[in-house]
Amino acid sequence: MLWVLLWKHMLGFTTTDNAGELSDEEILVRSQTQPWLFRVIVDRYEAPFMRKARSIVFNPLDAEEIVQDAFTKIYVHADKF
């Protein structure tokens, strides 16, 4: 397991463990080369996005789809933020 961490470190990979200290902007930039970091953005904003979506559409499944689409668009267009 240690060799995996060393290998990832040598390639510039980081874990999401310390990513919580990064700003949203920094995570978006880094997630373009380290996609797993985008999970930090999802963890930060999924609950508020769901609350807002449910207050608008009232159907939980529709709200979930809207939030998934929003996160997908944020990730795909991260270079424009």
Secondary structure, DSSP 4 states (H G I P E B T S, - for coil): -HHHHHHHHHTT---STTGGGS-HHHHHHHHTT-GGGHHHHHHHHHHHHHHHHHHHH--HHHHHHHHHHHHHHHHHTGGG-
